[in-house]
Amino acid sequence: EVQLVESGGGLVQPGGSLRLSCEASGFTLSVATMNWSRRAPGKGLEWISTLDSSGNTYYTNSVKGRFTVSRDNAKNTLYLQLNSLKSEDTAMYYCGLGASRGQGTQVTVSS
């Protein structure tokens, strides 16, 4: 059974950083194509990043140069490093494998 558990969210000031983690179980992360998405208050789900099984990374334009996706195969864990955070990055962040998503972790950017 695929299980994804996100963590690492919190309250951060504009310009700050966070690292989100996604612990995966039930499959091998290193051969999977994984996604990060987010849902801001009152908005729909937005794709923000993909890390494919070859190690290629993809980002939506609004986070390019600020967010970095990576994985630790030994820990079967996916990460999303968030830098230079803005108020518009406030959202619930989810990692995903196909149609499966975790419960999410809340990121709030506010002074």
Stockholm file with secondary structure:
# STOCKHOLM 1.0

chainA/1-111         EVQLVESGGGLVQPGGSLRLSCEASGFTLSVATMNWSRRAPGKGLEWISTLDSSGNTYYTNSVKGRFTVSRDNAKNTLYLQLNSLKSEDTAMYYCGLGASRGQGTQVTVSS
#=GR chainA/1-111 SS CCEEEEECCEEECTTCCEEEEEEEESSCGGGSCEEEEEECTTSCEEEEEEECTTSCEEECGGGTTTEEEEEETTTTEEEEEECSCCGGGCEEEEEEETTEECCCEEEEECC
#=GC SS_cons         CCEEEEECCEEECTTCCEEEEEEEESSCGGGSCEEEEEECTTSCEEEEEEECTTSCEEECGGGTTTEEEEEETTTTEEEEEECSCCGGGCEEEEEEETTEECCCEEEEECC
//
